[in-house]
Amino acid sequence: MIPARERFQPVFEHFGLDVIVPAVEERMEAAELLAYAGQFDATICGDDRYTPEVLAACAPRLKVISKWGTGIDSIDREAAVGMGIQVRNTPNAFTLPVSDTVMGYMLAFARRQPWMDREMKAGRWEKLMGRSLSECTLGVVGVGNIGKAVLRRARAFGMHLLGCDIVPIAPDFLLENGVEMVSLDELLARADFVSINCDLNPTSRHLINARTLQMMKPTAVLINTARGPIVEQSSLEAALAAGQIAGAGLDVFEFEPLPKDSPLLHMDQVLLAPHNSNSSPAAWERVHWNTLRNLLDGLGMNPADLARFQNA
């Protein structure tokens, strides 16, 4: 929200809020946050590292953490609640752009368009063999809001659909969309595309690792638009280098920004993006206002007053 700060300055002034704007590249690590401990009553954060140490240093002044977006894996919510700090987020914030991104990766790999473009621009008339998505099986790991949206889109392309989740999925959704729920091992063994759409939690950290990567087809492609640490990056790099899987479409990474010496930067079978699958003017606009609403409500102020600014 920092790039839009000036636009919302009238809101902050109306509610009497003084704003601290730190320098942020991708996220603030714990040490950087500790430098501001005790200076703020509320915070709007991205994936900043609110560890128990940081929360303890910020309490008791800190009343509410308003997350710009959905995932709160970078915030120790249990510790925050124990200290009386509210943690609020904007569920279902980026379902449409992220699910579109997954489809974009699948189409790119299936139809080979980025690679044919490179060949043409290098002066080579090279016809690369593509596939129709209707010939492919998609496996979605994590059938939540985004996972469901990916499956709905893929169904329209005639793909065979597999799902995997640790919680039961509504039978009507599965029946209406022709989704077969299977174990993770079976999904990895059968899918031509594996899309990671679960959240990051203790059960999903390094869910995709050396063992699970070995289960995938050598022609399969891994797509991760969820959270980087769900995939053990060193194991993925090794699998790609060995030709164990055919490729990867990655919007998120275990370490962000992606280090400049990462082997992924030199792999032709990998498509990379800088944690940007949520990009959408309409989605961002909704999240801006909902994040402010959560912030004000957490401070005991009246968020209804936001309407006069939102509709201006």
C-alpha positions as CSV (number, residue, x, y, z in Angstrom):
1,M,0.0,0.0,0.0
2,I,3.1,2.2,0.3
3,P,3.0,3.3,-3.4
4,A,-0.5,4.6,-2.9
5,R,0.2,6.3,0.5
6,E,-0.2,9.9,-0.8
7,R,-3.6,9.1,-2.2
8,F,-4.9,8.0,1.2
9,Q,-3.3,10.8,3.2
10,P,-6.7,12.6,3.5
11,V,-8.0,9.4,5.2
12,F,-5.2,9.3,7.7
13,E,-5.6,13.0,8.5
14,H,-9.4,12.7,8.9
15,F,-8.9,10.0,11.5
16,G,-5.9,11.7,13.2
17,L,-3.4,9.1,12.2
18,D,0.3,9.9,12.0
19,V,1.9,7.6,9.5
20,I,5.4,6.0,9.7
21,V,6.6,4.8,6.2
22,P,9.7,2.7,6.4
23,A,11.9,1.8,3.5
24,V,10.7,-1.6,2.2
25,E,12.0,-3.7,-0.7
26,E,9.9,-6.8,-0.5
27,R,9.2,-7.3,3.2
28,M,10.5,-6.2,6.5
29,E,12.5,-8.8,8.5
30,A,12.2,-9.1,12.2
31,A,15.3,-7.0,12.9
32,E,14.0,-4.2,10.7
33,L,10.6,-4.2,12.5
34,L,12.3,-4.1,15.9
35,A,13.8,-0.7,15.0
36,Y,10.2,0.7,15.1
37,A,9.0,-1.3,18.1
38,G,6.9,0.8,20.5
39,Q,6.4,3.6,18.0
40,F,3.0,2.6,16.5
41,D,-0.5,1.6,17.7
42,A,-1.5,-0.2,14.5
43,T,0.2,-1.4,11.3
44,I,-0.6,-2.2,7.7
45,C,1.7,-5.0,6.6
46,G,2.5,-7.2,3.7
47,D,4.6,-10.3,4.4
48,D,6.6,-8.6,7.1
49,R,8.0,-10.9,9.8
50,Y,5.9,-10.4,13.0
51,T,7.7,-13.0,15.1
52,P,6.9,-13.5,18.8
53,E,10.0,-11.3,19.6
54,V,8.8,-8.5,17.4
55,L,5.2,-8.7,18.8
56,A,6.5,-8.7,22.4
57,A,8.6,-5.6,21.7
58,C,5.6,-3.8,20.0
59,A,3.1,-4.7,22.8
60,P,1.3,-3.4,24.7
61,R,1.0,-0.3,22.4
62,L,0.3,-2.3,19.2
63,K,-3.5,-3.0,19.0
64,V,-4.0,-4.3,15.5
65,I,-2.1,-5.8,12.5
66,S,-4.0,-5.2,9.3
67,K,-2.7,-7.5,6.6
68,W,-2.8,-6.2,3.0
69,G,-4.0,-9.4,1.5
70,T,-4.9,-12.9,2.7
71,G,-2.0,-15.0,3.8
72,I,-0.9,-14.3,7.4
73,D,1.8,-17.0,7.6
74,S,4.5,-14.3,8.3
75,I,2.6,-13.3,11.5
76,D,2.7,-15.5,14.6
77,R,-1.0,-15.2,15.1
78,E,-1.1,-17.3,18.3
79,A,1.5,-15.1,19.9
80,A,-0.3,-12.0,18.8
81,V,-3.7,-13.1,20.2
82,G,-2.0,-14.0,23.5
83,M,-0.7,-10.5,23.7
84,G,-4.1,-9.0,22.9
85,I,-3.1,-7.9,19.4
86,Q,-5.7,-8.3,16.7
87,V,-4.7,-9.9,13.4
88,R,-7.0,-9.0,10.5
89,N,-6.7,-9.8,6.8
90,T,-8.7,-9.6,3.6
91,P,-9.9,-13.2,2.7
92,N,-10.5,-14.1,-1.0
93,A,-8.6,-11.0,-2.0
94,F,-6.8,-12.1,-5.1
95,T,-8.6,-15.2,-6.3
96,L,-9.3,-14.0,-9.8
97,P,-5.8,-12.7,-10.8
98,V,-4.0,-15.6,-9.2
99,S,-6.2,-18.2,-10.8
100,D,-5.7,-16.4,-14.1
101,T,-2.0,-16.6,-13.6
102,V,-2.1,-20.4,-13.1
103,M,-3.9,-20.7,-16.4
104,G,-1.4,-18.5,-18.1
105,Y,1.5,-20.7,-17.0
106,M,-0.3,-23.8,-18.2
107,L,-1.1,-22.4,-21.6
108,A,2.4,-21.1,-22.0
109,F,3.9,-24.5,-21.3
110,A,1.3,-26.5,-23.2
111,R,1.4,-24.3,-26.3
112,R,5.2,-23.5,-26.0
113,Q,4.6,-19.8,-26.9
114,P,7.5,-18.2,-24.9
115,W,9.9,-20.7,-26.4
116,M,8.7,-20.3,-30.0
117,D,8.9,-16.5,-29.5
118,R,12.6,-16.8,-28.5
119,E,13.4,-19.0,-31.5
120,M,11.7,-16.6,-33.9
121,K,13.6,-13.6,-32.5
122,A,16.8,-15.6,-32.7
123,G,16.2,-16.0,-36.4
124,R,15.1,-19.7,-36.2
125,W,11.9,-21.0,-37.8
126,E,11.4,-23.7,-35.3
127,K,8.0,-25.5,-34.9
128,L,7.9,-26.8,-31.3
129,M,5.4,-29.5,-30.4
130,G,2.6,-28.3,-28.2
131,R,-0.3,-29.9,-26.4
132,S,-4.0,-29.0,-26.0
133,L,-5.0,-28.6,-22.4
134,S,-7.8,-31.0,-23.1
135,E,-5.1,-33.7,-23.4
136,C,-3.7,-32.9,-19.9
137,T,-4.5,-33.7,-16.3
138,L,-4.3,-30.9,-13.7
139,G,-3.7,-31.6,-10.1
140,V,-4.5,-28.8,-7.6
141,V,-3.0,-29.0,-4.2
142,G,-5.2,-26.9,-1.9
143,V,-8.8,-26.7,-3.0
144,G,-9.7,-23.4,-1.3
145,N,-11.0,-20.2,-3.0
146,I,-8.1,-20.0,-5.4
147,G,-7.8,-23.7,-6.0
148,K,-11.5,-23.9,-6.8
149,A,-11.2,-21.0,-9.2
150,V,-8.3,-22.7,-11.0
151,L,-10.3,-25.9,-11.3
152,R,-13.3,-24.1,-12.7
153,R,-11.2,-22.4,-15.3
154,A,-9.4,-25.6,-16.2
155,R,-12.7,-27.4,-16.6
156,A,-13.6,-25.0,-19.4
157,F,-10.5,-26.2,-21.3
158,G,-11.6,-29.8,-21.0
159,M,-8.8,-30.8,-18.6
160,H,-9.1,-33.9,-16.4
161,L,-9.1,-32.6,-12.8
162,L,-7.6,-33.9,-9.6
163,G,-7.7,-32.2,-6.2
164,C,-5.9,-32.8,-2.9
165,D,-6.7,-31.2,0.5
166,I,-6.5,-32.0,4.2
167,V,-10.1,-30.8,4.7
168,P,-13.2,-32.2,3.1
169,I,-14.4,-30.4,0.0
170,A,-18.1,-29.8,-0.7
171,P,-19.5,-32.7,-2.7
172,D,-21.6,-30.4,-4.9
173,F,-18.4,-28.5,-6.1
174,L,-16.7,-31.8,-6.9
175,L,-19.6,-33.2,-8.8
176,E,-20.5,-30.0,-10.7
177,N,-16.8,-29.5,-11.8
178,G,-15.8,-33.1,-12.3
179,V,-13.0,-33.0,-9.7
180,E,-11.6,-36.3,-8.4
181,M,-10.1,-36.0,-4.9
182,V,-7.0,-38.1,-4.4
183,S,-4.0,-38.4,-2.1
184,L,-1.0,-36.1,-2.7
185,D,1.1,-39.1,-3.9
186,E,-1.6,-40.1,-6.5
187,L,-2.0,-36.5,-7.7
188,L,1.7,-36.1,-8.2
189,A,1.9,-39.4,-10.1
190,R,-1.0,-38.6,-12.5
191,A,-0.9,-34.9,-13.1
192,D,0.7,-33.2,-16.1
193,F,0.5,-29.9,-14.3
194,V,0.7,-29.6,-10.5
195,S,-0.6,-26.3,-9.2
196,I,0.2,-25.3,-5.6
197,N,-2.7,-23.4,-4.1
198,C,-2.6,-24.2,-0.4
199,D,-1.7,-21.8,2.3
200,L,1.6,-22.0,4.2
201,N,1.3,-23.7,7.6
202,P,3.2,-26.4,9.5
203,T,1.6,-29.2,7.5
204,S,2.5,-27.6,4.1
205,R,6.0,-26.3,4.6
206,H,8.3,-28.2,2.2
207,L,5.3,-30.3,1.1
208,I,7.0,-30.4,-2.3
209,N,10.5,-31.9,-1.6
210,A,13.0,-34.4,-3.0
211,R,10.7,-37.3,-2.2
212,T,7.5,-35.8,-3.6
213,L,9.2,-34.5,-6.7
214,Q,10.3,-38.0,-7.5
215,M,6.7,-39.0,-7.8
216,M,6.0,-36.5,-10.6
217,K,6.1,-37.5,-14.3
218,P,9.2,-36.5,-16.1
219,T,6.9,-34.5,-18.5
220,A,5.1,-32.7,-15.7
221,V,5.3,-29.0,-14.8
222,L,5.1,-27.6,-11.3
223,I,3.3,-24.2,-10.8
224,N,3.6,-22.3,-7.5
225,T,1.6,-19.1,-7.0
226,A,0.9,-19.7,-3.3
227,R,3.9,-19.4,-0.9
228,G,7.6,-20.1,-1.7
229,P,8.4,-22.3,1.4
230,I,5.8,-24.8,0.4
231,V,8.4,-26.0,-2.1
232,E,11.8,-26.9,-0.9
233,Q,13.7,-24.8,-3.4
234,S,17.0,-26.7,-3.4
235,S,15.2,-29.9,-4.2
236,L,13.3,-28.3,-7.0
237,E,16.4,-26.9,-8.5
238,A,18.0,-30.3,-8.4
239,A,15.0,-32.0,-10.0
240,L,14.9,-29.5,-12.8
241,A,18.6,-29.7,-13.4
242,A,18.4,-33.5,-13.6
243,G,15.4,-33.5,-16.0
244,Q,13.4,-35.2,-13.3
245,I,10.4,-32.9,-14.2
246,A,9.9,-30.9,-17.4
247,G,9.6,-27.4,-16.0
248,A,8.2,-25.0,-13.4
249,G,6.2,-21.8,-13.4
250,L,7.1,-19.9,-10.2
251,D,5.7,-16.6,-8.9
252,V,6.9,-17.2,-5.3
253,F,10.2,-18.4,-3.8
254,E,11.6,-19.8,-0.6
255,F,13.8,-16.7,-0.4
256,E,12.5,-13.4,-1.8
257,P,13.7,-11.5,-3.7
258,L,15.1,-14.4,-5.6
259,P,18.9,-14.3,-5.1
260,K,20.8,-13.1,-8.1
261,D,23.0,-16.3,-8.1
262,S,19.9,-18.6,-8.1
263,P,20.2,-21.5,-10.6
264,L,16.6,-20.9,-11.5
265,L,17.6,-17.7,-13.4
266,H,19.5,-19.8,-15.9
267,M,17.1,-22.6,-16.6
268,D,15.3,-22.4,-19.9
269,Q,12.5,-24.7,-18.7
270,V,11.5,-22.3,-15.9
271,L,9.2,-19.3,-16.1
272,L,9.7,-16.8,-13.3
273,A,7.8,-13.8,-11.9
274,P,8.5,-11.5,-8.9
275,H,5.6,-12.5,-6.5
276,N,3.2,-10.6,-8.7
277,S,0.3,-13.0,-9.5
278,N,-2.0,-10.8,-7.4
279,S,-1.6,-7.8,-9.8
280,S,-5.0,-6.4,-10.7
281,P,-6.2,-2.8,-10.4
282,A,-9.7,-3.9,-9.3
283,A,-8.4,-6.4,-6.7
284,W,-5.9,-4.0,-5.3
285,E,-8.5,-1.3,-5.0
286,R,-10.7,-3.6,-2.9
287,V,-7.8,-4.6,-0.7
288,H,-6.7,-1.0,-0.1
289,W,-10.1,-0.1,1.3
290,N,-10.7,-3.3,3.2
291,T,-7.3,-3.1,4.8
292,L,-8.0,0.4,5.9
293,R,-11.4,-0.7,7.2
294,N,-9.8,-3.5,9.2
295,L,-7.3,-1.0,10.6
296,L,-9.8,1.5,11.8
297,D,-12.2,-1.1,13.2
298,G,-9.3,-2.6,15.1
299,L,-8.5,0.8,16.6
300,G,-12.1,1.3,17.7
301,M,-12.8,4.0,15.1
302,N,-15.8,4.2,12.8
303,P,-14.8,2.7,9.4
304,A,-18.2,3.8,7.9
305,D,-16.6,7.2,7.5
306,L,-14.4,5.7,4.8
307,A,-17.3,5.8,2.4
308,R,-17.0,9.6,1.9
309,F,-13.4,9.1,0.7
310,Q,-14.0,5.9,-1.3
311,N,-16.8,7.4,-3.3
312,A,-15.1,10.8,-3.8
